[in-house]
Amino acid sequence: MTALLSPVLLGFVGGAVDFYHWSNENARLKQLSDTLATRGAREFLLANATSAQVEAVVASVLDSGFAHSYGFSAVQSKVTINRDKGEVTVDLTSEPARALILSNFEPFKEKLKTTSTAVALGGMNVCVIALEDSGGGSVAANINSQLIAEECSLISNSSSTQGVVSSGLSTIEAGMICSAGGALGGSSNFSPMPTLDCPVYDDPLAEREPPHVGACDEYDAAYGERLDEVLTAATNAAVTEVTRTVDDLTGGLTGGLTGGLTGALLGGYTTYNLSPGVYCGGITIGAFADVKFASGAYIIKDGALNADLGARITGENVSFYLVGDDATFYFGPEAKIDLTAQKEGPMAGILFFEDRHAPADRVHRILSDDARNLLGTFYLSRGVLSVASLLPVADQSAYTAVVAKKLNMTGSPTLVLNVDYNDTDVPVPEGVGPVGGTTYLRE
């Protein structure tokens, strides 16, 4: 009897084990689809998120190997979006694991399938998030600086009693100023006065996947002329003119110097057209260089993106990923900067994305007096965005958002953070723009 019943008993035990694993697989696939639907729906908390952007976010999460953490080697997905209702439905399909007993029986031999729908509700505008957790001046306006963000919120995570600083003749104007610690400055420096002891606001872009960094396409790229070379050329031109004007030394000196400088500084720009890729050693843009960035993602690796005196850079639907210890950006005085972030893909809405393993407190500088259009988000989770221009910055952008360790302004700059989200098709990344709403799963 034992010999006769053993196969039956083994069949029951094997079947029970198979059923447990099959049920567990279905549950894990459901959890995965719930997570993907929720992440996609959270994009609708942003003012102008598109269906393509929601699909790109879901695809990016899957491409990052997220499904492997749930135990699936391959998953087929379908994303259905109802933008009017703020709904995202994710359908997932996966092959079941090979079973001991039940693989030849229905429904265990069929593909695993599940569906989840998430809905987004609510939202408010956030345009500055300073991630510094303890140091003073995580947001600082000094001397005669102006930070104007009248229709959005400014958030500082620093527990310091001087987490937000507005000193001298500086002013910070925002819809709300919220400090996890304290603030330094009086009623003439803030509008409104900061709300203190606010909850810490988590990095809203912590889950955003950075772009893939491949092999180098360019090394130590440099365009235009160095300032010292320009001045040397101007001086040489002046000396040459003096030599030719022996009969009138004074006139020759004056005319030669003026003519030499004018000729050097008005010698005309050379246009350089750059393509997306990996720029190892950074990019240096000097005088008389008019650099046009074609749409796409640019990896600035192990070097800086420098726009020096007299440089011009323009780019529509571009994003820059800064990776390596020396990867910063510098927009010098008299440089013309006109940039808008990508519309689609994992970098959509992000203008600058700093590697999360970068050295802490690196400084990224905007000194340009002609950086009126910087449309997108500065995501510098390890760095400091320093603004020290003389004329307004970003005031002609439909929107500009800053998520950085620190935001520091000194001198007499005016940084304007608009929130005209409906005036552009560049989406606002998850967690900035209109946030504070909720998402829920609909059965």
ZICOR-V591093 format. One record per backbone hydrogen bond with DSSP energy under -0.5 kcal/mol. CO is the residue of the C=O (numbers start at 1). NH is the residue of the N-H. If there is no record, write none. Layout:
# ZICOR-V591093
co:CO nh:NH
co:CO nh:NH
This chain:
# ZICOR-V591093
co:1 nh:5
co:2 nh:6
co:3 nh:7
co:4 nh:8
co:5 nh:9
co:6 nh:10
co:7 nh:11
co:8 nh:12
co:9 nh:13
co:10 nh:14
co:11 nh:15
co:12 nh:16
co:13 nh:17
co:14 nh:18
co:15 nh:19
co:16 nh:20
co:17 nh:21
co:18 nh:22
co:19 nh:23
co:20 nh:24
co:21 nh:25
co:22 nh:26
co:23 nh:27
co:24 nh:28
co:25 nh:29
co:26 nh:30
co:27 nh:31
co:28 nh:32
co:29 nh:33
co:30 nh:34
co:31 nh:35
co:32 nh:36
co:33 nh:37
co:34 nh:38
co:35 nh:39
co:36 nh:40
co:37 nh:41
co:38 nh:42
co:39 nh:43
co:40 nh:43
co:41 nh:44
co:42 nh:45
co:43 nh:46
co:46 nh:49
co:50 nh:54
co:51 nh:55
co:52 nh:56
co:53 nh:57
co:54 nh:58
co:55 nh:59
co:56 nh:60
co:57 nh:61
co:58 nh:62
co:59 nh:63
co:60 nh:64
co:61 nh:66
co:62 nh:65
co:65 nh:68
co:65 nh:69
co:66 nh:69
co:67 nh:70
co:67 nh:72
co:68 nh:71
co:76 nh:93
co:78 nh:80
co:78 nh:91
co:80 nh:89
co:81 nh:83
co:82 nh:86
co:82 nh:87
co:86 nh:120
co:87 nh:82
co:88 nh:118
co:89 nh:80
co:89 nh:91
co:90 nh:116
co:91 nh:78
co:92 nh:114
co:93 nh:76
co:94 nh:112
co:101 nh:104
co:102 nh:105
co:105 nh:108
co:105 nh:109
co:107 nh:110
co:112 nh:94
co:114 nh:92
co:116 nh:90
co:117 nh:442
co:118 nh:88
co:119 nh:440
co:121 nh:438
co:124 nh:435
co:125 nh:153
co:126 nh:433
co:127 nh:402
co:128 nh:155
co:129 nh:131
co:129 nh:404
co:130 nh:157
co:133 nh:159
co:138 nh:407
co:139 nh:165
co:140 nh:409
co:141 nh:167
co:142 nh:144
co:142 nh:145
co:143 nh:169
co:145 nh:171
co:146 nh:148
co:146 nh:415
co:147 nh:149
co:147 nh:173
co:148 nh:417
co:149 nh:152
co:149 nh:175
co:152 nh:175
co:152 nh:176
co:153 nh:127
co:153 nh:128
co:154 nh:178
co:155 nh:130
co:156 nh:180
co:158 nh:181
co:160 nh:163
co:160 nh:182
co:162 nh:137
co:163 nh:138
co:163 nh:139
co:164 nh:184
co:165 nh:141
co:167 nh:170
co:171 nh:147
co:172 nh:191
co:173 nh:149
co:176 nh:154
co:176 nh:178
co:177 nh:179
co:177 nh:195
co:178 nh:156
co:179 nh:198
co:181 nh:197
co:182 nh:164
co:183 nh:185
co:184 nh:166
co:186 nh:189
co:186 nh:190
co:189 nh:172
co:191 nh:174
co:192 nh:191
co:194 nh:196
co:195 nh:179
co:200 nh:202
co:203 nh:206
co:205 nh:208
co:212 nh:214
co:218 nh:280
co:221 nh:284
co:223 nh:286
co:225 nh:287
co:226 nh:230
co:227 nh:231
co:228 nh:232
co:229 nh:233
co:230 nh:234
co:231 nh:235
co:232 nh:236
co:233 nh:237
co:234 nh:238
co:235 nh:239
co:236 nh:240
co:237 nh:241
co:238 nh:242
co:239 nh:243
co:240 nh:244
co:241 nh:245
co:242 nh:245
co:245 nh:248
co:248 nh:252
co:249 nh:253
co:250 nh:254
co:251 nh:255
co:252 nh:256
co:253 nh:257
co:254 nh:258
co:255 nh:259
co:256 nh:260
co:257 nh:261
co:258 nh:262
co:259 nh:263
co:260 nh:264
co:261 nh:265
co:262 nh:266
co:264 nh:267
co:270 nh:290
co:272 nh:274
co:272 nh:292
co:274 nh:294
co:277 nh:279
co:277 nh:299
co:278 nh:217
co:278 nh:218
co:278 nh:280
co:279 nh:282
co:279 nh:301
co:280 nh:220
co:282 nh:221
co:283 nh:285
co:283 nh:306
co:284 nh:223
co:284 nh:286
co:285 nh:308
co:286 nh:289
co:287 nh:225
co:288 nh:270
co:288 nh:290
co:289 nh:291
co:289 nh:312
co:290 nh:272
co:290 nh:292
co:291 nh:293
co:291 nh:314
co:292 nh:274
co:292 nh:294
co:293 nh:316
co:296 nh:319
co:297 nh:277
co:298 nh:300
co:298 nh:321
co:299 nh:279
co:299 nh:301
co:300 nh:323
co:301 nh:281
co:301 nh:282
co:304 nh:283
co:304 nh:306
co:305 nh:330
co:306 nh:285
co:306 nh:308
co:307 nh:332
co:308 nh:311
co:310 nh:288
co:311 nh:336
co:312 nh:291
co:313 nh:338
co:314 nh:293
co:315 nh:317
co:315 nh:340
co:317 nh:296
co:319 nh:298
co:320 nh:322
co:320 nh:353
co:321 nh:300
co:321 nh:323
co:322 nh:355
co:323 nh:302
co:324 nh:327
co:326 nh:328
co:328 nh:305
co:329 nh:365
co:330 nh:307
co:330 nh:332
co:331 nh:367
co:331 nh:368
co:332 nh:335
co:335 nh:337
co:335 nh:370
co:336 nh:313
co:337 nh:373
co:338 nh:315
co:339 nh:375
co:340 nh:318
co:342 nh:349
co:345 nh:348
co:347 nh:350
co:349 nh:351
co:349 nh:377
co:350 nh:342
co:351 nh:320
co:352 nh:379
co:353 nh:322
co:355 nh:358
co:359 nh:362
co:362 nh:364
co:362 nh:384
co:364 nh:386
co:365 nh:331
co:365 nh:367
co:366 nh:388
co:370 nh:337
co:371 nh:394
co:372 nh:374
co:372 nh:396
co:372 nh:397
co:373 nh:339
co:374 nh:376
co:375 nh:341
co:376 nh:401
co:377 nh:351
co:377 nh:352
co:377 nh:379
co:378 nh:380
co:378 nh:403
co:379 nh:354
co:380 nh:383
co:380 nh:405
co:382 nh:361
co:383 nh:405
co:383 nh:406
co:384 nh:364
co:384 nh:386
co:385 nh:387
co:385 nh:408
co:386 nh:366
co:387 nh:410
co:391 nh:414
co:393 nh:416
co:394 nh:397
co:398 nh:420
co:399 nh:376
co:401 nh:378
co:402 nh:129
co:403 nh:380
co:404 nh:131
co:405 nh:132
co:406 nh:385
co:407 nh:140
co:408 nh:387
co:409 nh:142
co:411 nh:144
co:413 nh:146
co:414 nh:393
co:414 nh:416
co:415 nh:148
co:415 nh:417
co:416 nh:418
co:418 nh:400
co:419 nh:421
co:420 nh:423
co:421 nh:424
co:425 nh:427
co:427 nh:429
co:429 nh:432
co:433 nh:126
co:433 nh:435
co:435 nh:124
co:438 nh:121
co:440 nh:119
co:441 nh:443
co:442 nh:117
